[in-house]
Amino acid sequence: MSTTPQWIMIGGEGPESYNKNSSYQRRLLEAAKEKMSEAITAKLSLDLISDRFGVADFGCASGPNTFVAVQNIIDAVEDKYRKETGLNPADNIEFQVLFNDFTTNDFNTLFQSLPPGRRYYSSGVPGSFYNRVLPKESFHIGVINYALNFTSKVPEGITDRDSPLWNKDIHCTGFNQAVKKAYLDQYLSDIKNLLDARAEELVPGGLMLLFGSCLQDGVKMSETFMGIVLDIVGASLNDLAQLGLIDQKEVDSFTTPLYFAEEGELRQIIEENGKYTVEAFEDIIQPNGEFPYLDPKILADSFKAIFGAFLSAHFGIDAMRKVFELVEVKAREEFSHIRKANLGMQYLIVLRKN
Ligand SMILES: C[S@@+](CC[C@H](N)C(=O)[O-])C[C@H]1O[C@@H](n2cnc3c(N)ncnc32)[C@H](O)[C@@H]1O
């Protein structure tokens, strides 16, 4: 089987970049900030807050959301320290922030846009977070925001026309049980590797904060907002193939390494791993809804920032741009359907290493 390319976001700070089109992902960090701070206050032992404190963001992309994630954590740790010791954290604690993503991530943009006035030292940590990327016990709080839906590869057989697992759709719709199982098996193995690797790298008692979205139990991907838009991306690729602009065979064998777990699956994976205590598993409801500014253009632009580099790697940049022009048109036609679709669950999961 061919290897799956690293799925990175569109880099830079231009109009198509992830940096400029990722407010959807940032809103969850903001909406869950208070609950996250409460969890840090209640579940992080004061003994762990001493002279050097490590924070690591896995799947950080090129900013700016990662800066929000790490600053929220640092604020919460400093607050706890100040309240419980009466001391000024600035006099006693130095923070080191480790920014992890694939080697091909745009780390230049990330480091050039580090917030001025920050009170932390920064390092880049390249490599897949499904492997060990840091020495043992090297950080105290880790965070992952919207990066747990990417599997390390497309499961075996899915892109092979002769296999019983061949999937003509560009994602796991959830309707074909054999395809769903192949994706779930890949996901289980990936998340186990991730939890095992972080358990080595975290100090005992350290926290992992997971933010992202999953499916409600029993809901199929194709019934969700995200699944409908992915189907529109697939339909747009087929339109381009019909026009002779890309090869139909390549479209038929194109599938994404994406899996959106059901809530129950996610809970089970974590519990079976056994290396952490689940301190919180919260459904984060946003006061103005998940999409206060949603329109077809915003939708096409945000999906382009996430999917654009991956599609370009397969079909070239011109085809990718045409796909997202079509996505905007189709999203406009199907907008009422999209608005009514199941949104899934946006979660904050707090794990404490045993
Ligand atoms: C949707 S972006 C989220 C970025 C950022 N956390 C945020 O909140 O905006 C997902 C990020 O995860 C990264 N990613 C996906 N799989 C990864 C892996 N196996 N190892 C490291 N990074 C990964 C991608 O490169 C991308 O930057």
The ligand as a Gaussian input file, in Angstrom:
#p B3LYP/6-31G(d) Opt

LIG

0 1
 C       -6.924000      20.926000      12.591000
 S       -5.257000      21.211000      12.975000
 C       -5.363000      21.794000      14.624000
 C       -4.233000      22.718000      14.939000
 C       -4.233000      23.361000      16.314000
 N       -4.143000      22.362000      17.363000
 C       -5.433000      24.243000      16.501000
 O       -6.104000      24.095000      17.514000
 O       -5.684000      25.087000      15.683000
 C       -4.586000      19.586000      13.202000
 C       -3.068000      19.575000      13.347000
 O       -2.657000      18.281000      13.780000
 C       -1.483000      17.955000      13.091000
 N       -1.350000      16.490000      13.106000
 C       -2.215000      15.574000      12.610000
 N       -1.740000      14.341000      12.811000
 C       -0.548000      14.491000      13.460000
 C        0.428000      13.573000      13.936000
 N        0.272000      12.249000      13.784000
 N        1.518000      14.064000      14.561000
 C        1.701000      15.407000      14.728000
 N        0.797000      16.331000      14.277000
 C       -0.306000      15.866000      13.651000
 C       -1.666000      18.531000      11.704000
 O       -0.442000      18.684000      11.032000
 C       -2.325000      19.862000      12.048000
 O       -1.392000      20.867000      12.232000

